[in-house]
Amino acid sequence: MAVLAIDQGTSGTKAIVVDESGSVLAVAEESVRPEYREGGVVEQDPAELLASVLTAGRRACAEAGVTPRVVSLANQGETVLAWNPHTGEPLTVALVWQDSRAESVCSDLRDHAHDIAQRTGLVLDPYFSAPKMAWLRRHLTREGVVTTTDSWLLHHLTGEIVTDVTTASRSLLLDIDSLTWDANLVSLFGLRDEQMPRLIACDEAIGSTSVFGGNATVAGAIVDQQAALLAEACLQPGQARCTYGTGAFILANSGSRAVRSTAQLTTSVAWTLRDVTAYCVDGQVYTAASALRWLVDLGILSSADQVDVTAMPSSDGVMFVPGLAGLAAPWWHSSACGAITGMSLSTTAGHIVRAVIDGVAAQVAELAMVMGDDVGTPLTSLRVDGGMTASRALLQAQADLLQIPVEVYPSPHATALGAAALGRLAVDSTLTISDAVGGWTPLSIVEPQWSSDRAAEYLGRWREAVRLARGLS
């Protein structure tokens, strides 16, 4: 049984083919590039997203020399668009999760923020789907349906209009306890007349498709970060992982309880599998690898793979706040700006690159240190994946600031492998979750080298830089 697993992300689409044991037979990738403009605009061309899915999937199947029995999909989570439900044609651009134009929608609803948080487990912020959906309806079109990109892509594959519960839990429209659309919230965001996608479990068969050859079952849908949480076998409360991609996203399994964070982290569905739902607490750094791309665009860094070559051993007092697309948890300041502080005439490009690495690690550390309180057990290690984990400097900074070991996932395909596990679970009722995920050994384990006092001193200075960045916006 061959499974084609598609990871449709912000910067590209990856497709992998795995066999019945979960071994990777082929990988294909297609790049996509969001358009960033002033005013918090971050958009993608829906046609480019769909083309990347079809091209990457067909290339992977051709390379593996197989026809897939199952096709599964991991998605961006909070990126939205309007589209024609009869033809599938997009009616607008896709508003990417980083897009902050819906801040006006959130401002109008501030008096409802506490109630929204209690119902959804989320913070009222333009990062999530519903504010962007409302903004799109106010400013772009009233036609068609407005959904997250997964619904649109799955419609092109199957003709259905669905979304899985993990994606829905990122919308500000889902009752996090009952796992149903909350009619009051749908109305509050001005979406009462919308056709809401049918909610499905992560291991539920959706339909079938022939676009990759043969007649494959489409099953196994999930948000990209939750897919990686599953792939890295974070199956017990307190187990946590972080993906360093366009942004950095840290999630910790919180078990069967939808906790309400005491530190303005967010609670989402980790997955619903075998009719059982697990939850997770998560935090976000909006700019991680995108900060490196920004350095490349400025000419400060020659290419992203030259980070460790360019970075100085120390930033020499330079601090970087990764607020280039605003600050998420625990500040939730969408209009905050990025900041570089502590520079002098002796500051070099290497100091700035080092500060960017350390700044991303510092924000992840801030999130990780409060997660333990929410899930009821301190984090004892952090599992990591994503393109930036190729940087030893980043991994060491993360271990130093967190004061716990960092375990590097051995495959660059964590998200796709999580989706593939879901596809296998969907068509094999005898397969257990742990067997579908399988065991793994870290590629490397990075231990802290800093003392706890040094880590605390650095984070104290970094928090002061954050305070300054928030004050500049």
C-alpha positions in Angstrom: 0.0 0.0 0.0 1.5 3.3 -1.1 0.5 6.5 0.6 1.0 9.9 -1.0 1.4 12.5 1.7 1.3 16.2 0.8 2.6 19.0 3.0 1.3 22.2 1.6 3.2 25.0 3.5 3.9 28.7 3.3 7.1 28.5 1.4 6.5 25.3 -0.6 4.7 22.1 -1.1 6.4 18.8 -0.3 5.0 15.4 -1.4 6.3 12.1 -0.2 5.4 8.5 -1.0 5.6 5.9 1.7 5.1 2.2 1.6 3.0 0.0 4.0 5.8 0.1 6.6 6.1 3.9 6.5 9.4 3.9 4.6 9.9 6.9 2.3 10.0 5.8 -1.4 10.2 9.3 -3.0 10.1 13.0 -2.3 9.3 15.9 -4.5 9.1 19.6 -3.6 7.7 22.7 -5.4 8.4 26.2 -4.1 5.8 28.8 -3.5 6.5 32.3 -2.4 4.1 34.6 -0.5 4.0 38.2 -1.5 4.8 40.5 1.4 3.7 44.2 1.2 3.4 47.2 3.5 0.4 47.3 5.8 0.7 43.7 7.0 -0.2 42.2 3.6 0.9 38.6 3.1 -0.8 36.9 0.1 -0.4 33.8 -2.0 -1.7 33.0 -5.5 -4.2 30.1 -5.0 -3.5 28.8 -8.5 0.2 28.5 -7.5 -0.8 26.6 -4.4 -2.9 24.1 -6.3 -0.4 23.7 -9.1 2.3 23.0 -6.5 0.2 20.3 -4.9 -0.6 18.5 -8.2 3.0 18.9 -9.6 4.8 17.7 -6.4 2.3 14.8 -6.0 2.7 13.6 -9.5 6.5 13.9 -9.5 6.7 11.9 -6.2 4.5 9.2 -7.6 6.5 9.0 -10.8 9.8 8.8 -9.0 8.4 6.1 -6.7 7.0 4.2 -9.6 3.7 3.5 -7.8 0.1 4.5 -7.9 -1.0 5.7 -4.5 -3.8 3.9 -2.6 -4.2 6.9 -0.2 -3.6 10.6 -0.5 -3.3 12.6 2.7 -2.9 16.4 3.2 -1.3 18.6 5.9 -2.1 22.3 5.5 -1.0 25.7 6.7 -3.8 26.0 9.2 -5.0 29.6 9.1 -4.6 30.7 5.5 -8.0 31.6 3.9 -9.6 32.4 0.5 -13.0 32.8 -1.1 -13.9 30.3 -4.0 -16.7 29.2 -6.1 -18.1 25.9 -4.6 -19.6 24.9 -8.0 -16.5 25.3 -10.1 -13.7 25.3 -7.5 -12.3 28.6 -9.0 -10.7 31.0 -6.5 -12.4 34.3 -6.2 -9.7 36.0 -4.2 -6.0 35.7 -3.3 -5.2 33.6 -0.3 -4.7 35.6 2.9 -1.7 33.9 4.6 -1.7 33.2 8.3 0.9 36.0 8.7 -1.4 38.6 7.2 -2.4 41.2 9.8 -4.9 43.3 8.0 -7.7 41.8 10.1 -6.5 43.6 13.2 -9.5 46.0 12.6 -11.9 43.1 12.9 -10.3 42.0 16.2 -10.4 45.6 17.5 -14.1 45.7 16.9 -14.5 42.5 19.0 -12.2 43.3 21.9 -15.1 43.4 24.4 -15.8 39.7 23.5 -12.1 38.6 23.7 -12.5 36.7 27.1 -15.6 34.9 26.0 -14.0 33.9 22.7 -10.9 32.6 24.5 -13.1 30.5 26.8 -15.1 29.0 24.0 -12.2 28.4 21.6 -9.0 28.1 23.6 -7.5 30.8 21.3 -6.6 34.4 21.6 -8.5 37.0 19.6 -5.9 37.8 16.9 -5.7 38.3 13.1 -3.4 35.3 13.0 -6.4 33.0 13.2 -8.9 32.2 10.4 -12.1 33.9 11.3 -10.8 37.5 11.5 -9.2 37.1 8.0 -12.5 35.5 6.7 -14.4 38.5 8.1 -12.0 41.0 6.6 -12.1 39.2 3.2 -15.9 39.4 3.3 -15.8 43.1 4.2 -13.2 44.2 1.6 -12.8 41.7 -1.2 -16.0 39.7 -2.1 -19.3 38.4 -0.8 -19.4 35.7 -3.5 -18.8 32.0 -3.1 -17.6 30.4 0.1 -14.8 31.5 2.3 -12.7 28.7 3.9 -9.2 27.8 4.8 -7.0 26.5 2.0 -7.4 22.8 3.0 -11.1 22.8 2.2 -10.4 24.3 -1.2 -7.6 21.8 -2.0 -9.6 18.9 -0.8 -12.6 20.0 -2.9 -10.3 19.9 -6.0 -9.4 16.4 -5.1 -12.8 15.0 -4.0 -15.6 17.5 -4.7 -16.4 17.6 -0.9 -16.4 20.7 1.3 -14.8 19.6 4.5 -12.2 20.6 7.1 -10.6 18.5 9.8 -11.0 19.3 13.5 -7.4 20.4 14.0 -7.8 23.1 11.2 -11.2 24.1 12.5 -9.7 24.5 16.0 -7.5 27.3 14.6 -10.4 29.3 13.4 -11.9 31.0 16.5 -15.2 29.5 15.4 -15.0 26.0 16.9 -16.2 25.1 20.4 -13.0 23.5 21.6 -14.8 21.2 24.1 -17.7 19.9 21.9 -15.8 20.1 18.6 -18.7 21.7 16.8 -19.0 25.0 15.0 -20.2 27.6 17.5 -23.2 29.4 16.0 -22.7 32.4 18.3 -19.1 32.9 17.2 -19.9 32.4 13.6 -22.5 35.2 13.9 -20.2 37.4 15.9 -17.7 37.4 13.1 -20.4 38.3 10.6 -20.2 34.8 9.0 -23.7 33.6 9.9 -24.8 33.1 6.2 -21.7 31.2 5.3 -21.6 27.6 4.2 -19.4 26.0 6.9 -17.3 23.0 5.9 -18.3 19.6 7.3 -16.1 18.7 10.2 -14.1 15.4 9.9 -11.7 13.4 12.1 -8.1 13.2 11.1 -8.3 9.5 10.1 -11.6 9.9 8.2 -11.9 9.0 4.6 -13.2 12.1 2.6 -13.6 10.8 -0.9 -11.5 9.7 -3.8 -9.3 11.2 -6.5 -7.7 10.2 -9.8 -5.4 13.2 -10.3 -2.3 11.2 -9.2 -3.2 8.1 -11.1 -5.6 5.3 -10.4 -8.4 5.9 -7.9 -7.0 6.8 -4.5 -8.8 7.3 -1.2 -8.3 10.8 0.1 -7.9 10.5 3.9 -5.7 11.9 6.6 -6.2 15.6 7.0 -4.5 17.8 9.6 -2.7 21.1 10.3 1.0 20.9 9.5 2.2 21.5 13.1 0.0 18.9 14.5 1.2 16.5 11.8 4.8 17.0 13.0 3.7 16.5 16.6 2.3 13.1 15.7 5.3 12.1 13.5 7.7 12.9 16.4 5.7 10.6 18.7 4.7 13.3 21.2 1.8 11.1 22.3 1.9 11.8 26.0 1.2 15.0 28.0 4.3 17.1 28.4 6.0 15.9 25.2 6.8 18.8 23.0 8.3 19.6 19.6 9.1 22.7 17.6 9.3 23.2 13.8 11.6 25.9 12.5 10.2 26.8 9.2 8.9 30.1 7.8 7.9 30.7 11.4 8.8 28.6 14.5 5.9 26.7 16.1 6.2 24.9 19.4 3.5 22.5 20.5 3.1 20.3 23.7 0.7 17.5 24.0 -1.8 18.3 26.8 -3.7 15.0 26.8 -7.5 14.6 26.7 -8.2 18.0 28.3 -8.6 21.3 26.4 -6.7 23.4 28.9 -7.1 27.2 29.0 -3.6 28.7 29.1 -2.6 31.0 32.0 0.1 32.6 29.8 -1.9 33.5 26.7 -0.7 30.4 24.8 -3.3 28.7 22.6 -5.1 25.4 22.9 -6.0 23.4 19.8 -6.9 19.9 18.8 -3.8 17.8 18.3 -5.8 15.1 16.5 -8.9 13.1 16.6 -8.0 9.5 15.9 -9.9 6.3 16.5 -12.7 8.4 17.9 -10.5 9.9 20.6 -9.4 13.5 20.7 -6.0 14.7 22.1 -5.3 18.4 22.6 -2.1 20.5 22.5 -0.9 23.8 23.8 1.1 25.9 21.3 3.0 29.1 20.7 4.2 30.8 17.6 7.2 32.8 16.4 5.9 34.4 13.2 9.4 35.0 11.6 12.1 32.3 11.8 13.4 31.2 8.4 11.6 34.2 6.9 14.0 36.3 9.1 16.9 34.6 7.4 15.4 35.2 4.0 15.0 38.9 5.0 18.8 39.0 5.9 19.6 37.5 2.5 17.3 40.1 0.7 19.2 42.8 2.6 22.6 41.4 1.6 23.6 40.8 5.2 23.6 37.0 4.6 24.7 35.4 1.3 22.3 32.5 1.6 20.3 30.8 4.3 22.7 27.8 4.4 25.6 30.1 5.3 24.2 30.9 8.7 26.7 29.1 10.8 29.6 30.2 8.6 28.6 33.9 8.9 27.4 34.1 12.5 29.9 35.2 15.1 30.3 33.1 18.2 28.6 35.9 20.2 26.3 38.8 19.1 28.4 41.1 21.2 25.4 42.6 22.9 23.3 42.9 19.7 19.7 41.8 20.3 17.1 40.8 17.7 13.3 40.7 18.3 11.7 38.5 15.6 8.6 40.8 15.2 8.9 41.4 11.5 5.3 40.2 11.1 4.2 41.1 14.6 4.5 39.2 17.9 2.4 36.3 18.8 2.2 34.5 22.2 2.5 35.6 24.9 2.3 39.2 23.8 -0.2 39.1 20.9 0.9 42.4 19.4 0.1 42.1 15.7 1.4 45.6 15.0 4.7 45.1 16.8 7.8 45.6 14.7 11.1 43.7 14.5 14.0 45.3 16.3 17.7 45.1 16.4 19.2 46.8 19.4 22.7 47.1 21.0 24.6 47.9 17.8 27.7 50.0 17.6 30.3 51.0 15.0 32.0 47.7 15.7 28.9 45.6 14.9 29.4 43.4 11.9 27.1 41.3 9.7 28.2 38.3 11.7 26.9 39.9 14.9 23.5 40.6 13.3 23.2 37.1 11.9 24.1 35.7 15.4 21.5 38.0 17.0 18.8 36.7 14.6 19.5 33.1 15.5 19.6 33.8 19.2 16.4 36.0 19.0 14.4 33.2 17.4 15.7 30.7 20.0 14.9 33.2 22.8 11.2 33.6 21.8 10.8 29.8 21.5 12.4 29.5 25.0 9.9 32.1 26.4 7.1 29.9 25.1 8.5 26.6 26.2 9.1 27.8 29.7 5.5 28.6 30.4 4.1 25.5 28.6 5.0 23.3 31.5 2.6 25.2 33.7 -0.3 24.8 31.2 0.2 21.1 30.6 0.9 20.3 34.2 4.4 18.9 33.8 7.7 20.7 33.0 9.3 20.1 29.6 12.4 17.9 30.0 13.4 17.9 26.4 12.4 19.5 23.1 12.1 17.6 19.8 12.8 19.8 16.8 12.5 19.6 13.0 12.4 22.0 10.1 15.0 23.5 7.7 16.6 25.7 10.3 17.7 22.7 12.4 20.6 22.4 9.9 22.1 25.2 11.9 24.1 23.9 14.8 24.3 27.5 16.1 20.5 27.6 16.4 20.3 24.2 18.1 23.0 25.2 20.6 21.3 28.5 21.3 18.0 26.7 21.9 19.5 24.2 24.3 21.4 26.9 26.2 18.4 29.2 26.6 16.0 26.4 27.5 18.4 24.6 29.7 17.1 21.2 28.4 18.4 18.8 25.7 17.3 19.4 22.1 16.6 16.3 20.1 16.8 16.6 16.4 14.3 14.6 14.4 16.2 12.5 11.8 14.0 13.2 8.8 13.4 16.6 7.1 9.9 15.3 6.3 8.2 15.3 9.8 5.0 17.0 8.7 4.5 14.8 5.6 5.3 11.7 7.6 2.7 12.7 10.2 0.1 13.1 7.4 1.2 9.7 5.9 0.6 8.0 9.2 -2.9 9.4 9.2 -3.5 8.0 5.7 -2.4 4.6 6.8 -4.6 4.8 9.9 -7.6 5.7 7.8 -7.5 2.6 5.6 -6.2 0.1 8.1 -8.5 -0.3 11.1 -6.1 -2.8 12.8 -3.2 -0.3 12.9 -2.5 1.4 16.2 -1.4 5.1 16.4 2.0 4.2 17.9 2.6 1.6 15.2 1.6 4.0 12.5 4.1 6.6 13.9 6.8 4.1 14.6 9.9 4.6 16.7 12.8 6.9 15.9 16.3 7.8 17.2 17.4 11.5 17.3 19.8 12.5 14.6 21.6 14.4 17.4 21.0 15.5 20.9 22.3 19.0 21.8 22.9 19.5 25.5 23.1 23.0 27.2 26.5 24.5 27.5 25.5 27.7 29.3 24.9 28.0 33.0 21.4 28.7 34.1 22.5 32.1 35.4 23.9 33.0 31.9 20.7 31.9 30.2 18.6 33.9 32.6 20.7 37.0 32.1 20.5 36.8 28.3 16.7 36.3 28.4 16.4 39.3 30.7 18.2 41.6 28.2 16.2 40.1 25.4 12.9 40.8 27.1 14.0 44.4 27.5 14.5 44.5 23.7 11.0 43.1 23.2 9.6 45.9 25.4 11.3 48.5 23.2 10.1 46.8 20.0 6.5 46.9 21.3 6.9 50.5 22.2 8.0 51.5 18.7 4.8 50.2 17.0 
